[in-house]
């Protein structure tokens, strides 16, 4: 498996992969993925198999408000490639880029009920940030992504 920046030729397959992530991931438009491939490719890696199919992807961006942070918007691994270290390899790629830029923090949000994701973030070293209340032991920030959009926030502090 090869980890490579998102390229225009990956767009259609990445969008189809993201559609499999419902209800936790909402696939964006093809135009959005074109922007990610042309403007943010260094923080949007894809895992490409030997048969050139997409095993997984991460969509992440360097913050314009705080360039020391990278926000991870989406992580999606094809069901056939889960539990094989694909997410770890993709997030390592984002972390490597962040460290090259001198960033101090990677962070992401997750729906409180997405227990599989919560376990993944903890396994990869992300810590659940304190929030306003807890659901099943997960700290949640109220209205984090807008009114009624409560999210668990996870962060990984970089050296």
Residue pairs with C-beta under 8 A, 6 or more apart in sequence:
1 47
1 48
1 49
1 50
1 55
1 81
1 86
1 89
2 47
2 48
3 45
3 46
3 47
3 48
3 89
3 90
3 93
4 45
4 46
4 48
5 37
5 41
5 42
5 44
5 45
5 46
6 14
6 33
6 36
6 37
6 40
6 41
6 44
6 45
6 46
6 57
6 59
7 37
7 41
7 46
8 34
8 37
8 38
10 37
10 46
10 48
10 54
10 57
11 30
11 33
11 34
11 37
12 30
13 53
13 54
14 33
14 46
14 54
14 57
15 27
15 28
15 30
15 33
16 27
17 54
17 56
17 57
17 76
17 78
18 25
18 26
18 27
18 28
18 57
18 74
18 76
19 27
20 76
20 78
20 79
21 27
21 74
21 76
24 110
24 111
24 114
24 117
25 74
25 76
36 44
36 59
37 44
40 59
40 60
40 61
40 62
42 97
43 58
43 60
43 61
43 62
43 70
43 94
43 97
43 98
44 57
44 58
44 59
44 60
45 57
45 58
45 90
45 93
45 94
46 54
46 56
46 57
46 90
47 54
47 55
47 56
47 57
47 77
47 81
47 86
47 89
47 90
48 54
48 55
49 55
49 81
53 78
54 78
55 77
55 78
55 80
55 81
55 86
56 75
56 76
56 77
56 78
56 81
56 86
56 87
56 90
57 74
57 75
57 76
57 90
58 72
58 74
58 75
58 87
58 90
58 91
58 93
58 94
59 72
59 73
59 74
59 75
60 70
60 71
60 72
60 73
60 94
60 106
61 70
61 71
61 73
62 69
62 70
62 98
62 101
62 103
63 69
63 70
63 71
67 101
67 103
68 102
68 103
68 104
68 105
69 103
69 104
69 105
69 106
69 107
70 94
70 97
70 98
70 103
70 105
70 106
70 107
71 107
71 108
72 91
72 94
72 106
72 107
72 108
73 108
75 87
75 90
75 91
75 108
75 117
75 120
77 86
77 87
77 90
87 120
87 124
88 124
91 106
91 124
94 106
95 106
95 156
95 158
98 106
98 158
99 158
99 159
103 158
104 157
104 158
105 155
105 156
105 157
105 158
106 126
106 155
106 156
106 158
107 126
107 129
107 153
107 154
107 155
107 156
108 121
108 126
108 153
108 154
109 144
109 145
109 151
109 152
109 153
109 154
110 117
110 118
110 121
110 151
110 152
110 154
111 117
111 151
111 152
112 135
112 136
112 138
112 140
112 150
112 151
112 152
113 135
115 136
118 128
118 138
118 152
121 128
121 154
122 128
124 156
125 156
126 154
126 155
126 156
127 154
127 155
127 156
127 157
128 138
128 139
128 152
128 153
128 154
129 139
129 141
129 153
129 154
129 155
130 139
131 139
131 140
131 141
131 142
131 144
131 152
131 153
132 140
132 141
132 142
132 150
133 139
133 140
133 142
134 140
135 152
138 152
139 152
139 153
140 150
140 151
140 152
141 150
141 151
141 152
141 153
142 150
143 149
143 150
144 150
144 151
144 153
145 151
